[in-house]
Amino acid sequence: MFMPSSALTLASVLLYPKALGGGSVFSGWIPFNSSIINQFTEDAKKPPIVWSHGIDDKTVLFEAGQAALPFLQQAGMTCELKK
């Protein structure tokens, strides 16, 4: 499975059983669907996520970044999306 660094960052933050300091995503996408949310520990939900995404990105569309916010909010996390 191909997983760019942004998706790997999210997987690391969300699936590590302890709280990390935070995560930074640059033009990324969510590598999960909502069925995995119940596997996130309460500590794993604590780190803030800063998500930067270019609006002219042709590889990972801006809409993929926008879709991350509801997912992370549903998981109980804090995420800030920057263009």
DSSP file (Angstrom, degrees, kcal/mol; ACC not computed):
  #  RESIDUE AA STRUCTURE BP1 BP2  ACC     N-H-->O    O-->H-N    N-H-->O    O-->H-N    TCO  KAPPA ALPHA  PHI   PSI    X-CA   Y-CA   Z-CA
    1    1 A M              0   0    0      0, 0.0     2,-0.4     0, 0.0     0, 0.0   0.000 360.0 360.0 360.0 127.0    0.0    0.0    0.0
    2    2 A F        +     0   0    0      1,-0.0     0, 0.0     0, 0.0     0, 0.0  -0.681 360.0 177.5 -79.8 126.9    1.4    3.4   -1.0
    3    3 A M        -     0   0    0     -2,-0.4     5,-0.1     4,-0.0    -1,-0.0  -0.884  19.1-143.7-136.2 104.0    1.2    5.9    1.9
    4    4 A P     >  -     0   0    0      0, 0.0     4,-2.2     0, 0.0     3,-0.3  -0.108  35.7 -97.3 -59.8 165.3    2.6    9.4    1.4
    5    5 A S  H  > S+     0   0    0      1,-0.2     4,-2.3     2,-0.2     5,-0.1   0.819 122.3  55.5 -58.5 -34.6    4.3   11.0    4.4
    6    6 A S  H  > S+     0   0    0      2,-0.2     4,-2.0    20,-0.2    -1,-0.2   0.927 109.9  45.3 -65.8 -43.3    1.2   13.0    5.3
    7    7 A A  H  > S+     0   0    0     -3,-0.3     4,-2.5     1,-0.2    -2,-0.2   0.875 112.3  52.6 -65.9 -36.5   -0.9    9.9    5.6
    8    8 A L  H  X S+     0   0    0     -4,-2.2     4,-2.5     2,-0.2    -2,-0.2   0.878 105.9  54.3 -66.5 -37.8    1.9    8.2    7.5
    9    9 A T  H  X S+     0   0    0     -4,-2.3     4,-2.6    -5,-0.2     5,-0.2   0.946 110.5  45.9 -58.8 -48.6    1.9   11.2    9.9
   10   10 A L  H  X S+     0   0    0     -4,-2.0     4,-2.9     1,-0.2     5,-0.3   0.920 112.1  50.5 -62.3 -43.8   -1.8   10.7   10.6
   11   11 A A  H  X S+     0   0    0     -4,-2.5     4,-2.0     1,-0.2     5,-0.2   0.907 112.2  48.4 -60.3 -41.2   -1.5    7.0   11.0
   12   12 A S  H  X S+     0   0    0     -4,-2.5     4,-1.3     2,-0.2    -2,-0.2   0.935 115.6  42.5 -64.9 -47.2    1.4    7.5   13.5
   13   13 A V  H  < S+     0   0    0     -4,-2.6    -2,-0.2     1,-0.2     7,-0.2   0.923 120.7  40.8 -66.0 -44.7   -0.4   10.1   15.5
   14   14 A L  H  < S+     0   0    0     -4,-2.9    27,-0.4    -5,-0.2    -1,-0.2   0.766 120.7  39.4 -80.9 -25.9   -3.8    8.3   15.6
   15   15 A L  H  < S+     0   0    0     -4,-2.0    -1,-0.2    -5,-0.3    -2,-0.2   0.557  86.8 100.9-103.6  -8.9   -2.6    4.7   16.1
   16   16 A Y  S  < S-     0   0    0     -4,-1.3    25,-0.2    -5,-0.2     4,-0.1  -0.629  73.7-135.5 -73.6 133.4    0.2    5.3   18.5
   17   17 A P  S    S+     0   0    0      0, 0.0    26,-0.3     0, 0.0     2,-0.3   0.631  82.0  56.9 -71.4 -12.3   -1.3    4.4   22.0
   18   18 A K  S    S-     0   0    0     25,-0.1     2,-0.3    26,-0.1    -2,-0.1  -0.751  97.2 -89.5-114.8 164.1    0.2    7.4   23.8
   19   19 A A        -     0   0    0     -2,-0.3     2,-0.2    27,-0.1    25,-0.2  -0.556  39.2-160.2 -73.5 129.3   -0.1   11.1   23.1
   20   20 A L        -     0   0    0     -2,-0.3     3,-0.1    23,-0.2    -7,-0.0  -0.521  33.9-102.2 -95.8 173.8    2.5   12.6   20.7
   21   21 A G  S    S-     0   0    0      1,-0.2     2,-0.3    -2,-0.2    -2,-0.0   0.765  77.6 -72.3 -70.6 -25.6    3.3   16.3   20.6
   22   22 A G        -     0   0    0     25,-0.2     2,-0.3     2,-0.0    -1,-0.2  -0.920  44.1-106.0 155.3-178.7    1.2   16.9   17.5
   23   23 A G  E     -a   49   0A   0     25,-2.0    27,-2.5    -2,-0.3     2,-0.4  -0.998  12.1-154.2-144.0 146.6    1.2   16.3   13.8
   24   24 A S  E     -a   50   0A   0     -2,-0.3     2,-0.4    25,-0.2    27,-0.2  -0.985  11.3-169.7-122.0 129.6    1.7   18.4   10.6
   25   25 A V  E     -a   51   0A   0     25,-2.7    27,-3.2    -2,-0.4     2,-0.5  -0.970   3.8-166.2-120.6 131.8    0.1   17.4    7.3
   26   26 A F  E    S-a   52   0A   0     -2,-0.4    27,-0.2    25,-0.2   -20,-0.2  -0.952  74.5 -27.5-121.5 111.1    1.1   19.0    4.0
   27   27 A S  S    S+     0   0    0     25,-3.5    -1,-0.2    -2,-0.5    26,-0.1   0.939 102.2 144.1  51.1  56.5   -1.3   18.4    1.1
   28   28 A G        -     0   0    0     24,-0.3     2,-0.3   -22,-0.1    -1,-0.1  -0.411  40.9-140.1-114.6-171.4   -2.4   15.1    2.5
   29   29 A W        -     0   0    0     -2,-0.1   -19,-0.2   -25,-0.1    36,-0.1  -0.935  32.4 -93.8-145.9 163.6   -5.5   12.9    2.8
   30   30 A I        -     0   0    0     34,-0.3   -23,-0.1    -2,-0.3   -24,-0.0  -0.741  26.4-161.1 -84.8 120.7   -7.1   10.6    5.4
   31   31 A P        +     0   0    0      0, 0.0     2,-0.3     0, 0.0    -1,-0.1   0.297  68.3  62.6 -85.6  13.3   -5.9    7.0    4.9
   32   32 A F  S    S-     0   0    0      2,-0.0     2,-0.3     3,-0.0    -2,-0.1  -0.784  70.2-133.4-127.5 167.4   -8.8    5.6    7.0
   33   33 A N    >   -     0   0    0     -2,-0.3     3,-1.8    38,-0.0     4,-0.2  -0.752  44.7 -93.8-112.4 173.5  -12.6    5.4    7.0
   34   34 A S  G >  S+     0   0    0      1,-0.3     3,-1.2    -2,-0.3     4,-0.3   0.641 112.8  78.8 -66.0 -14.5  -14.7    6.2   10.0
   35   35 A S  G 3  S+     0   0    0      1,-0.2     3,-0.3     2,-0.1    -1,-0.3   0.694  89.3  57.5 -67.0 -15.9  -14.8    2.5   11.1
   36   36 A I  G X  S+     0   0    0     -3,-1.8     3,-2.5     1,-0.2     4,-0.4   0.614  78.9  90.7 -88.4 -12.9  -11.3    2.9   12.6
   37   37 A I  G X  S+     0   0    0     -3,-1.2     3,-1.9     1,-0.3    -1,-0.2   0.839  77.8  62.3 -55.0 -36.7  -12.1    5.7   14.9
   38   38 A N  G 3  S+     0   0    0     -3,-0.3    -1,-0.3    -4,-0.3    -2,-0.1   0.619  96.2  61.9 -68.4  -8.8  -13.0    3.4   17.8
   39   39 A Q  G <  S+     0   0    0     -3,-2.5     2,-0.4     2,-0.1    -1,-0.3   0.546  80.0 100.7 -89.4  -8.7   -9.4    2.1   17.7
   40   40 A F  S <  S-     0   0    0     -3,-1.9   -25,-0.1    -4,-0.4   -26,-0.1  -0.650  71.5-135.2 -79.1 126.2   -8.0    5.6   18.6
   41   41 A T     >  -     0   0    0     -2,-0.4     4,-1.0   -27,-0.4    -2,-0.1  -0.347  21.6-111.8 -73.3 161.5   -7.0    5.8   22.2
   42   42 A E  T >4 S+     0   0    0      1,-0.2     3,-0.5     2,-0.2     4,-0.4   0.890 120.7  52.0 -61.2 -38.2   -8.0    8.9   24.2
   43   43 A D  G >4 S+     0   0    0    -26,-0.3     3,-1.2     1,-0.2   -23,-0.2   0.876 104.5  56.0 -65.0 -36.7   -4.3    9.8   24.5
   44   44 A A  G 34 S+     0   0    0      1,-0.2    -1,-0.2   -27,-0.2    -2,-0.2   0.730 103.1  56.7 -68.4 -20.6   -3.9    9.5   20.7
   45   45 A K  G << S+     0   0    0     -4,-1.0    33,-0.4    -3,-0.5    -1,-0.2   0.567  90.6  76.4 -84.9  -9.3   -6.7   12.0   20.2
   46   46 A K    <   +     0   0    0     -3,-1.2    -1,-0.2    -4,-0.4    -2,-0.2   0.852  68.9  91.4 -74.8 -36.5   -5.0   14.7   22.3
   47   47 A P  S    S-     0   0    0      0, 0.0    31,-0.4     0, 0.0   -25,-0.2  -0.338  76.5-123.8 -65.2 137.9   -2.3   16.0   19.8
   48   48 A P        -     0   0    0      0, 0.0   -25,-2.0     0, 0.0     2,-0.5  -0.494  19.6-144.5 -75.0 151.2   -3.3   18.9   17.7
   49   49 A I  E     -ab  23  79A   0     29,-2.0    31,-2.3   -27,-0.2     2,-0.5  -0.975   6.6-160.6-118.0 128.1   -3.1   18.5   13.9
   50   50 A V  E     -ab  24  80A   0    -27,-2.5   -25,-2.7    -2,-0.5     2,-0.6  -0.951  12.8-166.4-106.0 124.2   -2.1   21.4   11.6
   51   51 A W  E     -ab  25  81A   0     29,-3.3    31,-3.6    -2,-0.5     2,-0.4  -0.946   7.1-175.8-118.7 115.1   -3.1   20.7    8.0
   52   52 A S  E     +ab  26  82A   0    -27,-3.2   -25,-3.5    -2,-0.6     2,-0.4  -0.922   9.1 171.4-109.7 134.4   -1.7   22.9    5.2
   53   53 A H        -     0   0    0     29,-2.5     2,-0.2    -2,-0.4    -2,-0.0  -0.967  28.8-129.8-148.2 127.5   -3.0   22.3    1.7
   54   54 A G    >   -     0   0    0     -2,-0.4     3,-1.0     1,-0.1     8,-0.0  -0.513  12.5-141.5 -74.3 140.8   -2.4   24.2   -1.5
   55   55 A I  T 3  S+     0   0    0     28,-0.4     7,-0.3     1,-0.2    -1,-0.1   0.650 101.2  51.2 -78.7 -13.2   -5.6   25.0   -3.5
   56   56 A D  T 3  S+     0   0    0      5,-0.1     2,-0.4     6,-0.1    -1,-0.2   0.213  75.1 134.3-105.7  14.2   -3.8   24.4   -6.8
   57   57 A D    <   -     0   0    0     -3,-1.0     5,-0.3     1,-0.2   -30,-0.0  -0.508  31.4-176.0 -67.0 120.5   -2.5   20.9   -5.9
   58   58 A K  S    S+     0   0    0     -2,-0.4     3,-0.2     3,-0.1    -1,-0.2   0.597  78.3  53.3 -93.8 -14.2   -3.2   18.6   -8.8
   59   59 A T  S    S+     0   0    0      1,-0.3     2,-0.6   -32,-0.0    -1,-0.1   0.932 122.8  20.5 -86.0 -53.5   -1.9   15.4   -7.1
   60   60 A V  S    S-     0   0    0    -31,-0.0    -1,-0.3   -33,-0.0    -3,-0.1  -0.950  94.1-130.6-116.9 108.1   -3.9   15.5   -3.9
   61   61 A L    >>  -     0   0    0     -2,-0.6     3,-1.5    -3,-0.2     4,-1.0  -0.183  13.9-119.6 -62.2 148.7   -6.9   17.7   -4.4
   62   62 A F  H 3> S+     0   0    0     -5,-0.3     4,-2.2     1,-0.3     3,-0.5   0.836 112.9  65.1 -55.4 -34.9   -7.8   20.5   -1.9
   63   63 A E  H 3> S+     0   0    0      1,-0.2     4,-1.9     2,-0.2    -1,-0.3   0.805  94.2  59.6 -61.2 -29.4  -11.1   18.7   -1.3
   64   64 A A  H <> S+     0   0    0     -3,-1.5     4,-0.6     2,-0.2   -34,-0.3   0.893 107.0  46.4 -65.5 -38.8   -9.2   15.8    0.1
   65   65 A G  H >X S+     0   0    0     -4,-1.0     3,-1.0    -3,-0.5     4,-0.7   0.901 110.2  52.8 -68.0 -40.8   -7.8   18.1    2.7
   66   66 A Q  H >< S+     0   0    0     -4,-2.2     3,-0.7     1,-0.2    -2,-0.2   0.854 102.7  59.3 -63.0 -34.1  -11.2   19.6    3.4
   67   67 A A  H 3X S+     0   0    0     -4,-1.9     4,-1.1     1,-0.2    -1,-0.2   0.712  93.9  67.9 -67.6 -19.7  -12.6   16.1    4.0
   68   68 A A  H <X S+     0   0    0     -3,-1.0     4,-2.9    -4,-0.6     5,-0.3   0.866  87.5  65.3 -69.0 -35.8  -10.1   15.6    6.8
   69   69 A L  H <X S+     0   0    0     -3,-0.7     4,-2.6    -4,-0.7     5,-0.2   0.933 103.1  43.4 -58.2 -52.2  -11.7   18.1    9.1
   70   70 A P  H  > S+     0   0    0      0, 0.0     4,-2.5     0, 0.0    -1,-0.2   0.886 114.5  52.5 -61.6 -36.0  -15.0   16.4    9.7
   71   71 A F  H  X S+     0   0    0     -4,-1.1     4,-1.6     2,-0.2    -2,-0.2   0.955 113.0  42.5 -62.3 -50.3  -13.2   13.1   10.1
   72   72 A L  H  <>S+     0   0    0     -4,-2.9     5,-2.8     1,-0.2     4,-0.4   0.867 114.6  51.0 -67.6 -36.2  -10.8   14.4   12.7
   73   73 A Q  H ><5S+     0   0    0     -4,-2.6     3,-1.3    -5,-0.3    -1,-0.2   0.908 108.0  52.6 -65.9 -40.9  -13.6   16.3   14.5
   74   74 A Q  H 3<5S+     0   0    0     -4,-2.5    -1,-0.2     1,-0.3    -2,-0.2   0.853 107.1  53.6 -60.8 -34.0  -15.7   13.1   14.6
   75   75 A A  T 3<5S-     0   0    0     -4,-1.6    -1,-0.3    -5,-0.2    -2,-0.2   0.577 122.8-109.0 -76.4  -9.4  -12.8   11.4   16.2
   76   76 A G  T < 5S+     0   0    0     -3,-1.3     2,-0.2    -4,-0.4    -3,-0.2   0.744  74.1 133.0  88.1  25.0  -12.6   14.1   18.9
   77   77 A M      < -     0   0    0     -5,-2.8     2,-0.5    -6,-0.1    -1,-0.3  -0.632  56.7-119.5-107.1 165.3   -9.5   15.7   17.7
   78   78 A T        +     0   0    0    -31,-0.4   -29,-2.0   -33,-0.4     2,-0.4  -0.902  36.7 170.5-102.7 129.1   -8.4   19.3   17.1
   79   79 A C  E     -b   49   0A   0     -2,-0.5     2,-0.5   -31,-0.2   -29,-0.2  -0.999  19.6-160.9-142.4 137.8   -7.4   20.2   13.5
   80   80 A E  E     -b   50   0A   0    -31,-2.3   -29,-3.3    -2,-0.4     2,-0.5  -0.979  11.4-153.2-119.3 122.9   -6.7   23.5   11.9
   81   81 A L  E     -b   51   0A   0     -2,-0.5     2,-0.4   -31,-0.2   -29,-0.2  -0.841  13.2-173.6 -98.6 127.4   -6.7   23.7    8.0
   82   82 A K  E      b   52   0A   0    -31,-3.6   -29,-2.5    -2,-0.5    -2,-0.0  -0.959 360.0 360.0-120.8 138.8   -4.6   26.3    6.4
   83   83 A K              0   0    0     -2,-0.4   -28,-0.4   -31,-0.2   -31,-0.1   0.416 360.0 360.0 -91.8 360.0   -4.5   27.2    2.7
